[in-house]
Amino acid sequence: MAGFRLLMATQVGEKVARDEGFTNLPVQPLAIAERKDLHVEKKPPGMKGISGALIFMEPKPLLIYSSEHQNIGFENFSIAHELGHYCLPDHPSQILQEGGQHFSRAGFSEGALSIELEADHFAAGLLMPGFLVRRLIDDSEVGIEGIRHLAEMAEVSLTAAAIRVAQCARFPICVVVSAGQAVLYTFPSETFKGLGRNIFLRKGADLPINSTTARFNALASNVSAGRQATGECRLRDWFTTDRNPVLDEQVVGLGSYGLTLTVLSSDELAIEPDRDEDDEEVALQDSWTPKFARGR
Ligand SMILES: [Zn+2]
């Protein structure tokens, strides 16, 4: 599926937040849903394995969200995801074609259904509009502290904030989510992809042996207790690539989900390359510029 459709879904989310007058964080999806004249209800107990639903019915469409984790970030993302199905072009007609009832699974996942991915990207754009994210992270420290700050301000999960920072950041940052010794997914920022050739990790790849993350995950209680660890690594520890700068590796356990969030970044690489540096660096800088222009 084209990344274009996901970018568009993000932008529709940002536009809805703007149209509803949100110029500061947090954007409140519940207030937006009510203003759009949706009937909103918490998910009844017993509706298992579902993060929310959108049901077209009279007199008003019904939006159901999950509050079972007693976690404002999870609730916000759930409501925003269902709002996506209501606001994104083609979603209501597709849901109506399939009987008028849509049930959503999990959060920001790699789900196979395109409308699920689109609704997740809508939710990320709605809850964390790009201009607000950039304003915030430009003033924060590169890495996990900036991500925590965004998660608190936007009232979203740490993972959702981390992925959005990677999408919006001007500095090189890569988010890795792992379970045990395996990589689940990675989100490099555009500038991180510019650090070397072929910055890519397949799903299920082994964590680098002896990395801070691998050692952290070896003790399950680190993950469940939400502990944090910090180390240093090299780009080639993680990727089969041509360059090998030093990176900070920040690791945090995501608690009961059994997942770990790793942030690869560098304060030093965030500084813009000096124009007098060698040609390679200039070429690298040139290759970043068009991507920024498209991303805005
Ligand atoms: Zn859905």
Residues whose N, C-alpha, C, O or C-beta is under 5 A from the ligand:
A	BS01	ZN	F103 S104 E116 A119
